[in-house]
Each structure stands twice: as structure tokens, then as C-alpha cells.
């Protein structure tokens, strides 16, 4: 490369550097101008804000001065100095004091049941206010409908707790012996009625002794769940007083009612229990009187060597039976074998239980102590769950009542059921 070419190349490099520096200076100048503009805008905004603050302060000063003047004028008006006030305005306390003095003798001689009336009108004579003027003659009486239409809780005294519907007085589990169950099913062995022959008299000259046999059968009573649930909002559970304890009590009562239905009339098809009435022997009585009918059934039961320990009927049927009266005198004349001890009705020494668990026209009698048993696999319990379905997303709580029981009926022949003759 010649010297001239080298020199030309160096000059070109210098020119490029000069251009680059010039571009940098230009960019810096543009940024400086933009910053200066921004600073100017900030300064302007600060000045505008200061003016707004000053305006607010000036407005507050004027407002305070106006309020002070209005208060002084109102004080003068109440004191009787206002030109518009005519006649004199009396305070409530003053008018009350004057009313008491005026009616002193009447008040002193006031007797029980009498009243003394005093009319007190604090606003008499007030025609106008200082500036706007309010016409007191047009004021209407304050009423709930006109002035407090939303009055509800503020004028109401609320009783604490939640009132539940009445509970059933007698549940069927109260009539049966209770036991516990450690497995899913309960199996037991009992004698069947299909055995052949019986022992007979014998002597050495009669030949072979009488042969007979006894048949046995194995029965199984499966344990079944009785359960249900309700879904409530968390807000309701949190805000309604005593709701949690109310649910504990009420759901347990509903469980017992469902259990009553299973114990009495369960059809035996899973998940149902096999109920007492379902397995009971039908009444053979043809009597037209309730007492006679029950007497017939007691005889029918004892003819098979069973003994009754209880009679179950509906409350309305119970009281209808004790209303038996003589046709001529109209005097109550229950059979002599009917007795009442401490409010408990006994028929031929057998307690008569009244419960809404049984239908109005039906009855059940038998050996409740030996004929069957209620075995508890899981005691009924009330539980609260947040983790169920969409509860978490919807802020809801699931409340479950659940229990598990088995009902072995040891002797189906130990129970007789029928329809009362009066129905």
C-alpha cells in the first residue's frame, strides 16, 4: 500500500469518528431537551397543585366564617333576638317545668288509673330559619310507615337459640335390649320348627324307645347404614347463633325416626333391616272391641309359649282406648284389668307404650325383651365436612348424620300385629 493510500485511509477513519461523535452529541442534546421539558411540566404541575391547595384553604376559611355567622344568627334566633321569631320560643325543659307547675294540684292528687296531660310544643312561633326558612306547619307526624319503613331487627327482641319441632317421646330402640356389634354381620343359631317327633312314655315291654330329632338353622342379621346429610352455607353456620348445636340435636332425632321405621317395617332387602312388624304373626282375633282384640292376641301369643312384655300403639289410639264409657251412665269403665300407675297404662299387667312410630290403626305386642335385639355397629353421629363436592369453591358445609345397626329377630313368633277393631 502506497503512502497516499495509507493517508487516505487514516483520513477516512478520522472522518468516521468525527461523525460518530457528532451523532452522540446530537442524541445527548435531544435527551437534555426532553429532560428540560419534563422538568418544566413537573414544575407546572407543582404550581397547579399549590394553587389548588391554596384554593381549598381559602374555601375552608370562608366556610368557617360562614358557619360561625350562621351559628351566631341561630343563637340569636333561639335567644329571641331574631326579627322573624314571633312569639317567644320556649325550650322543652322550660315548657315541662311550667306544665308541672300549672298541673301541680292535679298531679299531687293523681290516683291509680288516672292520667294528667300536658301539651308541650317547643317549635311554636318558629316560622322561618335564618336563610332558607322551614315551614313547621307542614311537618307530618313521624310514623314507621313514613319515617322508618325498614324497621325490623332494631325494634325486635329475638329469643336466643333455635326452636326445634317436638321430638318423638318413645323410640323403638328404647323397648329393645341393646348390644354392640364388632363385625359387619351378626350370625346366630336357633331351633327350627321342622323337627320331627317327641319323647313318649316307655317301659321295658313296649319295645324301642321313641326317636325324635331337633332341627337347627343358622340366621344372619346384616348391619345396615342409616344416614343422610344437609348442605348449608358457611355464612349461615357462622352467623346464626346456636345453629351447630341445633343441627347436632335435630339431625340425631331425625336419625332415630328413620331407625324406628326400619325396626318396625323394614322389608329386609338390603340396605333395609327386616322389621318387627314385617316378621310378626298376624292377629287371628275377630273381636269388634279394641280391648277384646288385644286380649285375644295375648291368648294367641301365650298359646305358643311366648309372653308379652309390651304393647305398642299410636298416642291417639291410646287415648281413644281409655275413653271407654258405660252406655248408660257415661262413666269411664275400662276393663278391670286396665290400670294406670304413675301415668303409665297397663293392660293385664303389660305396659302399653304410645309412640308416633307406628301407624294410627296398627298395634304390635310381644316379647320385646327376648324376641329381638338392636345391635350397634356404629353409634349415630353428626359430622361437619368442608371437603365435599364443590363446598370449598362455594363456601358450603356438608353436615352428615350416620349410624349402623343390625336387628336380629330371634323369635318371629314372639310378636303379633294387627289393625285395631275401632279403625
GICORFEN-V834941 format. One record per backbone hydrogen bond with DSSP energy under -0.5 kcal/mol. NH is the residue of the N-H (numbers start at 1). CO is the residue of the C=O. If there is no record, write none. Layout:
nh=(NH & NH)
co=(CO & CO)
This chain:
nh=(6 & 7 & 8 & 9 & 10 & 11 & 12 & 13 & 14 & 15 & 16 & 17 & 18 & 19 & 20 & 21 & 22 & 23 & 24 & 25 & 26 & 27 & 28 & 29 & 30 & 31 & 32 & 33 & 34 & 35 & 36 & 37 & 38 & 39 & 40 & 41 & 42 & 43 & 44 & 45 & 46 & 47 & 48 & 49 & 50 & 51 & 52 & 53 & 54 & 55 & 56 & 57 & 58 & 59 & 60 & 61 & 62 & 63 & 64 & 65 & 66 & 67 & 68 & 69 & 70 & 71 & 72 & 73 & 74 & 75 & 76 & 77 & 78 & 79 & 80 & 81 & 82 & 85 & 86 & 86 & 95 & 96 & 97 & 98 & 99 & 100 & 101 & 102 & 103 & 104 & 107 & 108 & 109 & 110 & 114 & 120 & 124 & 126 & 127 & 136 & 138 & 139 & 147 & 148 & 148 & 151 & 155 & 156 & 158 & 164 & 174 & 175 & 176 & 177 & 177 & 179 & 181 & 186 & 187 & 188 & 190 & 192 & 195 & 196 & 206 & 213 & 217 & 219 & 221 & 222 & 223 & 224 & 226 & 228 & 230 & 232 & 234 & 237 & 238 & 239 & 240 & 241 & 243 & 246 & 247 & 248 & 249 & 250 & 251 & 252 & 253 & 254 & 255 & 256 & 257 & 258 & 259 & 260 & 261 & 262 & 263 & 264 & 265 & 266 & 268 & 270 & 272 & 275 & 275 & 276 & 277 & 278 & 279 & 280 & 281 & 283 & 293 & 294 & 295 & 296 & 297 & 298 & 299 & 300 & 301 & 302 & 303 & 304 & 305 & 306 & 309 & 310 & 311 & 312 & 313 & 313 & 314 & 318 & 319 & 320 & 321 & 322 & 323 & 324 & 326 & 330 & 333 & 338 & 339 & 339 & 341 & 342 & 344 & 345 & 346 & 347 & 348 & 348 & 349 & 350 & 352 & 353 & 353 & 355 & 358 & 362 & 363 & 364 & 365 & 366 & 367 & 368 & 371 & 373 & 374 & 375 & 375 & 376 & 377 & 377 & 378 & 381 & 383 & 385 & 388 & 391 & 394 & 395 & 395 & 396 & 397 & 398 & 399 & 399 & 400 & 400 & 401 & 402 & 403 & 404 & 405 & 406 & 408 & 410 & 410 & 411 & 414 & 415 & 416 & 417 & 418 & 420 & 423)
co=(2 & 3 & 4 & 5 & 6 & 7 & 8 & 9 & 10 & 11 & 12 & 13 & 14 & 15 & 16 & 17 & 18 & 19 & 20 & 21 & 22 & 23 & 24 & 25 & 26 & 27 & 28 & 29 & 30 & 31 & 32 & 33 & 34 & 35 & 36 & 37 & 38 & 39 & 40 & 41 & 42 & 43 & 44 & 45 & 46 & 47 & 48 & 49 & 50 & 51 & 52 & 53 & 54 & 55 & 56 & 57 & 58 & 59 & 60 & 61 & 62 & 63 & 64 & 65 & 66 & 67 & 68 & 69 & 70 & 71 & 72 & 73 & 74 & 75 & 77 & 76 & 76 & 82 & 84 & 125 & 91 & 92 & 93 & 94 & 95 & 96 & 97 & 98 & 99 & 101 & 103 & 104 & 105 & 107 & 111 & 118 & 121 & 123 & 125 & 134 & 135 & 136 & 143 & 143 & 144 & 148 & 152 & 153 & 156 & 162 & 171 & 172 & 172 & 368 & 372 & 374 & 376 & 221 & 185 & 219 & 217 & 215 & 192 & 213 & 203 & 196 & 190 & 188 & 186 & 220 & 184 & 405 & 403 & 401 & 399 & 397 & 395 & 233 & 234 & 235 & 236 & 239 & 240 & 242 & 243 & 244 & 245 & 246 & 247 & 248 & 249 & 250 & 251 & 252 & 253 & 254 & 255 & 256 & 257 & 258 & 259 & 260 & 261 & 262 & 273 & 268 & 269 & 266 & 273 & 263 & 264 & 264 & 275 & 276 & 415 & 417 & 289 & 290 & 291 & 292 & 293 & 294 & 295 & 296 & 297 & 298 & 299 & 301 & 302 & 301 & 366 & 366 & 351 & 364 & 311 & 353 & 362 & 314 & 315 & 316 & 317 & 318 & 320 & 321 & 331 & 326 & 324 & 335 & 337 & 346 & 344 & 340 & 341 & 343 & 339 & 350 & 337 & 346 & 337 & 347 & 345 & 311 & 351 & 313 & 355 & 359 & 418 & 312 & 416 & 310 & 414 & 366 & 367 & 408 & 177 & 373 & 406 & 179 & 375 & 404 & 404 & 402 & 400 & 398 & 386 & 388 & 390 & 391 & 392 & 391 & 232 & 385 & 230 & 397 & 383 & 398 & 228 & 381 & 226 & 378 & 224 & 375 & 373 & 371 & 408 & 371 & 411 & 412 & 365 & 281 & 363 & 361 & 420)
